[in-house]
Amino acid sequence: MIAVMGATGRTGKKVVEGLLRAGEKVRAIGRSEASLANLARAGAEVRVGDSSDAGFLTEAFRGASAAYTLLPYDPRAAGYRAQQARMGEAVTTAIRESGVGHVVALSSVGADRGVGTGPIDSMHDQEVRLRKLTGVNVLALRPGSFFENFFDVLPVIRHQGLNADVVEPGRPVPMVGTRDIADAAVAALRARDWKGFVVRELLGPRDLTYDEATRILGERIGQPELPYVRLPPDEMAGALVQGGFSEDMARLYVELAEALNEGRVRSVEGRTPANTTPTRFEDFADELARAYAAM
Ligand SMILES: NC(=O)c1ccc[n+]([C@@H]2O[C@H](COP(=O)([O-])OP(=O)(O)OC[C@H]3O[C@@H](n4cnc5c(N)ncnc54)[C@H](OP(=O)(O)O)[C@@H]3O)[C@@H](O)[C@H]2O)c1
């Protein structure tokens, strides 16, 4: 049996579905029985609770041969790093106390640094915690920026007719679909063929610039001239707060964009066949176009 955190989220849901398709027994972990109901109907055992609670999580991992772990992203969090640390401690305690032997932990490109990378600093902190565990094999997956982040841009396109961010328009960024992250996680959770603490990047099929991604998305939604506009950091942070981000998260978001611009967040492995994943942004853009049309 394989336990999956964040089972209603962007990667976790696909991990649960992939494992069930492969005939594995799955324990899907989330906060709400209602949101987990579809996965229960598909055959998953569900566990409902708060993943900051080490006791709950320990019981949810107990008896599992492997677990998929992540720290959910919360743009409204005030004191994000401390909140992530609380959940990170709970995850680490649960791994140790449950005795689960293999863990696939969602991390991020840039987690090598630990300073000046916005929300990714928390991924670094979590890798440090997981590295200290003994008697468990941990695979830290370090994906690039999710294609799915572009769902958040759709309202901006609808209301302002542009895409805007702090990242330089021509800066190449590794971007990857969560489908490919889930596929890599499912394969590893089933194979359990690594020892100790191992890191693996997942970089998508090629690096993309914001200019290029905006052009591909624009073409798909019938706006081939859709512009990408680079905003000053303060202006971007203000827009994020207006859109519901906490002040802290807006600051961290902008810090990450500047870290991309300045090369602080970048692949340390370099692109290889093993970290190059198949789904192209062009393939994914249809999902964005459908969501845009439905707005
Ligand atoms: N976005 C990117 O470009 C990117 C790139 C690299 C790495 N990452 C990392 O990816 C991680 C997020 O992964 P994801 O997108 O798959 O997850 P997610 O969609 O942010 O969250 C997963 C699920 O966690 C559940 N959840 C939230 N708080 C919870 C709590 N206290 N207890 C139990 N469940 C809770 C939520 O489900 P319910 O609401 O149904 O409870 C949510 O659906 C973050 O650590 C982020 O740093 C992101």
The ligand as a MOL file (V3000), in Angstrom:
LIG
                    3D

  0  0  0     0  0            999 V3000
M  V30 BEGIN CTAB
M  V30 COUNTS 48 52 0 0 0
M  V30 BEGIN ATOM
M  V30 1 N 3.9760 25.7640 -8.5320 0
M  V30 2 C 5.1730 25.4850 -8.9510 0
M  V30 3 O 5.6120 25.9580 -10.0130 0
M  V30 4 C 6.0420 24.5630 -8.1450 0
M  V30 5 C 7.2860 24.2000 -8.6560 0
M  V30 6 C 8.0970 23.3470 -7.9030 0
M  V30 7 C 7.6560 22.8770 -6.6680 0
M  V30 8 N 6.4550 23.2810 -6.1980 0 CHG=1
M  V30 9 C 6.0440 22.7920 -4.8740 0
M  V30 10 O 4.9320 21.9460 -5.0050 0
M  V30 11 C 4.2830 21.8660 -3.7270 0
M  V30 12 C 2.7860 21.8650 -3.9190 0
M  V30 13 O 2.4150 20.6990 -4.6160 0
M  V30 14 P 0.9690 20.5660 -5.2720 0
M  V30 15 O 0.7890 21.7370 -6.1820 0
M  V30 16 O 0.8210 19.2120 -5.7900 0 CHG=-1
M  V30 17 O 0.0750 20.7090 -3.9860 0
M  V30 18 P -1.1610 21.6900 -3.7550 0
M  V30 19 O -2.0790 21.5050 -4.9050 0
M  V30 20 O -0.6280 23.0390 -3.3870 0
M  V30 21 O -1.7690 21.1140 -2.4300 0
M  V30 22 C -2.0940 19.7790 -2.2730 0
M  V30 23 C -3.2940 19.5920 -1.3910 0
M  V30 24 O -2.9310 19.7020 -0.0380 0
M  V30 25 C -4.1210 19.8480 0.6990 0
M  V30 26 N -3.8190 20.5590 1.9300 0
M  V30 27 C -3.5620 21.8730 2.0970 0
M  V30 28 N -3.3080 22.1360 3.3880 0
M  V30 29 C -3.4420 20.9630 4.0610 0
M  V30 30 C -3.3220 20.5660 5.4100 0
M  V30 31 N -3.0130 21.4410 6.3720 0
M  V30 32 N -3.5110 19.2660 5.7170 0
M  V30 33 C -3.8230 18.3630 4.7820 0
M  V30 34 N -3.9440 18.6670 3.4800 0
M  V30 35 C -3.7590 19.9560 3.1340 0
M  V30 36 C -5.1060 20.5940 -0.1950 0
M  V30 37 O -6.2620 19.8020 -0.2760 0
M  V30 38 P -7.6850 20.2090 0.3420 0
M  V30 39 O -7.8200 21.7020 0.1190 0
M  V30 40 O -8.6560 19.3560 -0.4230 0
M  V30 41 O -7.5820 19.8580 1.7610 0
M  V30 42 C -4.4120 20.5900 -1.5560 0
M  V30 43 O -5.2660 20.1460 -2.5850 0
M  V30 44 C 4.7720 23.0770 -2.9270 0
M  V30 45 O 5.6460 22.6090 -1.9320 0
M  V30 46 C 5.5280 23.8890 -3.9480 0
M  V30 47 O 6.5910 24.6190 -3.3970 0
M  V30 48 C 5.6340 24.0840 -6.9040 0
M  V30 END ATOM
M  V30 BEGIN BOND
M  V30 1 1 1 2
M  V30 2 2 2 3
M  V30 3 1 2 4
M  V30 4 1 4 5
M  V30 5 2 4 48
M  V30 6 2 5 6
M  V30 7 1 6 7
M  V30 8 2 7 8
M  V30 9 1 8 9
M  V30 10 1 8 48
M  V30 11 1 9 10
M  V30 12 1 9 46
M  V30 13 1 10 11
M  V30 14 1 11 12
M  V30 15 1 11 44
M  V30 16 1 12 13
M  V30 17 1 13 14
M  V30 18 2 14 15
M  V30 19 1 14 16
M  V30 20 1 14 17
M  V30 21 1 17 18
M  V30 22 2 18 19
M  V30 23 1 18 20
M  V30 24 1 18 21
M  V30 25 1 21 22
M  V30 26 1 22 23
M  V30 27 1 23 24
M  V30 28 1 23 42
M  V30 29 1 24 25
M  V30 30 1 25 26
M  V30 31 1 25 36
M  V30 32 1 26 27
M  V30 33 1 26 35
M  V30 34 2 27 28
M  V30 35 1 28 29
M  V30 36 1 29 30
M  V30 37 2 29 35
M  V30 38 1 30 31
M  V30 39 2 30 32
M  V30 40 1 32 33
M  V30 41 2 33 34
M  V30 42 1 34 35
M  V30 43 1 36 37
M  V30 44 1 36 42
M  V30 45 1 37 38
M  V30 46 2 38 39
M  V30 47 1 38 40
M  V30 48 1 38 41
M  V30 49 1 42 43
M  V30 50 1 44 45
M  V30 51 1 44 46
M  V30 52 1 46 47
M  V30 END BOND
M  V30 END CTAB
M  END
